[in-house]
Amino acid sequence: MTRRSAGFTLMEIALMLALGAIVMGLVGALFVASLSTWRRGQEVREAQVQANTLIDIIAKDIREASQTVSVVVRPQVAVDDGDPLLAITAASPSGAGGGPASIIYVHRPSTQEVIREIRPAGAGRPAAPTSRVVATGVTRMSVEQVGGGVTIEVEVRRGRATAQGRGTAVPRNP
C-alpha cells in the first residue's frame, strides 16, 4: 500500500496561480473603470459649478444696476485682450467705496477666462481699474438683451467634460 504525502502537486499550484491572476486582473480592471467614471463625474460637477457660479456673479451685478439703461451688451470699450461682453453701471460695486462705477465682463477665448474689471468713476483723481479672473475653462459665452433683462449662456470645460449654464437677470427698478 502506497502512502500519498499531503500537499499540492505542481500542476495544482500552477492552476491556482493562473486562476488567481485572472481574478486579480478582473478586479483591477473594474477598479480602473470605476475610478475613471468617478473622475469624469467629478469633472462634470466642477464644470457645472463653474458655469453656475459665473452666471450667479454676473446676474448679481446686473440686479444691482439701478435701471435697464445701466446694462450694455457688447459695449464699445477698450480692453487689453478679449471680447467685452457686458458693461454695467453700478451705484457702488462690491469692494469699491462710493460713487458709480462700470463693471465690464471680458471673455478671453485664447486663455478661456472671463475677467471682471471694475472701472471706478472718479470723484477727484482717477482711480486705476481693478480686474480679476472670475471663471476659467470658459469655451463659449454669450450675453443677449432680452426684454428688460439680460440672458447669459456659458459653456465650461473641465478635462474632457463640458457643462452648460443659462440664466437671466433683470436690473432693479429705479
Secondary structure, 3 states (H helix, E strand, C coil): CCCCCCCCCHHHHHHHHHHHHHHHHHHHHHHHHHHHHHHHHHHHHHHHHHHHHHHHHHHHHHHHECCHHHEEECCCCCCCCCEEEEEEEECCCCCCCCCCEEEEEEEECCCCEEEEEEEECCCCCCCCCEEEEEEECEEEEEEEEECCEEEEEEEEEECCEEEEEEEEECCCCC
